[in-house]
Amino acid sequence: MMSGTVSDEALALLMVATLFVLLMAGFPVAFTLGGVALVFGAIGLGVDFFQLLPYRIFGVIENVTLLAVPLFVYMGVMLERSGIAEDLLASMSLLFGRLRGGLALAVVISGALLAASTGIVGASVVTMGLISLPVMLSRGYPASFSSGLICASGTLGQIIPPSVVLILLGDIMGVSVGELFLAAVVPGLLLVAAYALYSICYCARFATDVASETLAPTQLLQRLGKALLPPGALVLAVLGSIFFGIASPTEAAAVGAAGSMILAALYGRLSRTTLQEVMQRTMQLTAMVFMILFGAQAFGLVFRGLNGDHAIATFVQSLQLDAGGFLLVVMVLLFVLGCFLDFIEIVFIVIPILTPLLGALGIPKLWFAVVVAMNLQMSFLTPPFGFSLFFLKGVAPPEVNTGHIYRGIVPFVVLQALVLTILILYPELVLWLPKQASAR
């Protein structure tokens, strides 16, 4: 095995370049990660080096924290397939729809509630696109604004707990997932407030129609109670048990998965067909995440074996960047990568390289993880490979074209960048709530 030589480090950097070229060419992420690692590992380290790989993979399999991923996915898919998420969105539209710009506000609030209850971006965007987009267009909302608002609100599940990206970041960076959930609450609310404020200001300037459908106050309260209270109680049970230290994230995820089935049964929508669809979709999403994780383990093992992490650290030190300069470079890098790669790929490839550098720069891991999650949220909205854009285009009416969607997301990407800047300038917005919880 070669180690400590320039050729090893050059080989590690060539391995990273090869990986990105193959990903841009459209090869599957998990197999690309594993295949590139096997080829470069065999060249630079020898086949015997891979005897270490099974221990890394079994370490992933035995990781109890990662068990929360399929459980939260199951909870979200169950709420979406059983129609509970759809009821929630329709009820919020009735509540705010009689105000000027109220439907836009309803979309933002619904996106936040769906994020806290499902956490699945695709499900949120598709649900809101099917229900709200035609109604917004019929009431005079511009196609670009409507598209951008729905895409942006649907991505709130990336930062509002329970968020899969926070679970993955916590595991990779060695940060408590419970603390990460707490730290993400204020940033998530800031983003919701930014979307809501922009929507109100936009609708005040550009006149929009109000809803024609009205309900008596008693009927409206009954409708809201039926749609909001059960999923709200489930979210409170899941997140409250984590925040107050009653349960671990994995245990709370199990409560959420079981609770979503109970809610579906109470609504009379838990059928054999629904259960099969939910389990199949959960299996597909979970298998995708873990196959990428296994490939990333192989890639990380070879990268470190070739002293690639040492090369990166040496390069960063040679730039003589302070913490501010490092953050600026990293944030720009993550934003650019997010235009071309999925957030899971970035988390598994880039974050393990950056994490060891944080200690020397005095950057708290907890704060950095939340800032990274906020940055990665933009990857769902930035062309050419923003997944929320694809989700919405698939369900949008014919009069909404790709140009409308691309133009519509621009102000919301700017808002996300603004909130991200605020979090960087004022770290206490992220750290305050975890500190209060630890002080109890």
Secondary structure as UniProt FT lines:
FT   HELIX           6..24
FT   TURN            25..26
FT   HELIX           29..44
FT   HELIX           47..52
FT   HELIX           53..61
FT   HELIX           65..67
FT   HELIX           68..81
FT   TURN            82..83
FT   HELIX           84..96
FT   TURN            97..98
FT   TURN            100..101
FT   HELIX           102..117
FT   HELIX           121..138
FT   TURN            139..140
FT   HELIX           143..154
FT   HELIX           155..158
FT   HELIX           164..173
FT   HELIX           177..205
FT   HELIX           217..243
FT   TURN            244..245
FT   HELIX           249..266
FT   TURN            267..268
FT   HELIX           272..305
FT   TURN            306..307
FT   HELIX           308..319
FT   HELIX           323..338
FT   TURN            339..340
FT   HELIX           343..349
FT   HELIX           351..361
FT   HELIX           365..377
FT   HELIX           378..380
FT   TURN            383..384
FT   HELIX           387..395
FT   TURN            398..399
FT   HELIX           402..425
FT   HELIX           428..439
//
